[in-house]
Amino acid sequence: MAVVEKTVDIIGDDGFSDMILAKAIPENYPVDMYDDLATSLREYALYTMAGLQSVRFTNVTKVGNYALANCASLKSIEMEKCTQVGDNAFYDCLELDSVEMPLLQSATTRSFALSSASGQDKLKTLILPKLSSFGGSMLANRKNLETVAAPMAAQVGVNSFYGCTSLTQIDLPSVVTVNNEPFKNCTGLQVINFGKKVTSMNASAFGNMPDGVVINVPWAEDEVSGAPWGGTGVIINYDVPYSGTVPMPT
């Protein structure tokens, strides 16, 4: 058993190599974690570290399933080289208000989501310039989220934005495929702007959305089959050039 005294300021290089750090640091002791050696965080690596407040990993490229899930005090994440996060990687991190992951390409099921029982969260802005797709339920129940920018995302998964009640506008300049009900229960949503690349739209793509949501698409009605793709109360405007605030990649 490893014991960390509360007076310790630094844990040396490889100090707990190959150990589950959550077992080495007292669960409720406030701690910030910095590491410039690790290249990956394995499954459950820091799971349920209640006192963990911030993490900065300068060389981590991959975060495993549940690696930082249920870290109830985690406020900020900095992973400048990370390209992949697994299922539930940051699930139920209720205090999270800052995410710096400029190279993130893949974020899978519930990677940043909250449980339905969670209260009002803190994350207002999420900018992921290299993200290739929104995973299923990736941002579910992020009720305080106001801005999402992912200019290169080509796919929107099932329930990707489920219950994001503070989102009023979603801009998807590079999306090719839209799956089943990604915007379900986004009760504050007013406008969705699509780019020209869409080739596949699920029959229930706009299901369970508030009445009156305006969906601007730059293609003719007969170009993408299955219109109106569910959602009897939505307003679809065809042949509207992309005009979102999220820039279209050049």
Sequence and secondary structure as in RCSB ss.txt:
>XXXX:A:sequence
MAVVEKTVDIIGDDGFSDMILAKAIPENYPVDMYDDLATSLREYALYTMAGLQSVRFTNVTKVGNYALANCASLK
SIEMEKCTQVGDNAFYDCLELDSVEMPLLQSATTRSFALSSASGQDKLKTLILPKLSSFGGSMLANRKNLETVAA
PMAAQVGVNSFYGCTSLTQIDLPSVVTVNNEPFKNCTGLQVINFGKKVTSMNASAFGNMPDGVVINVPWAEDEVS
GAPWGGTGVIINYDVPYSGTVPMPT
>XXXX:A:secstr
     TT     TTTTTTS HHHHS TTS EEEEESS  EE TTTTTT TTEEEEEESS  EE TTTTTT TT  
EEE TT  EE TTTTTT TT  EEE TT  EE TTTT   TT       EEE TT  EE TTTTTT TT  EEE 
TT  EE TTTTTT TT  EEEETT  EE S TTTT TT  EEEE TT  EE TTTTTT  TT EEE SS TTTST
TTT S TT EEE S     SS    
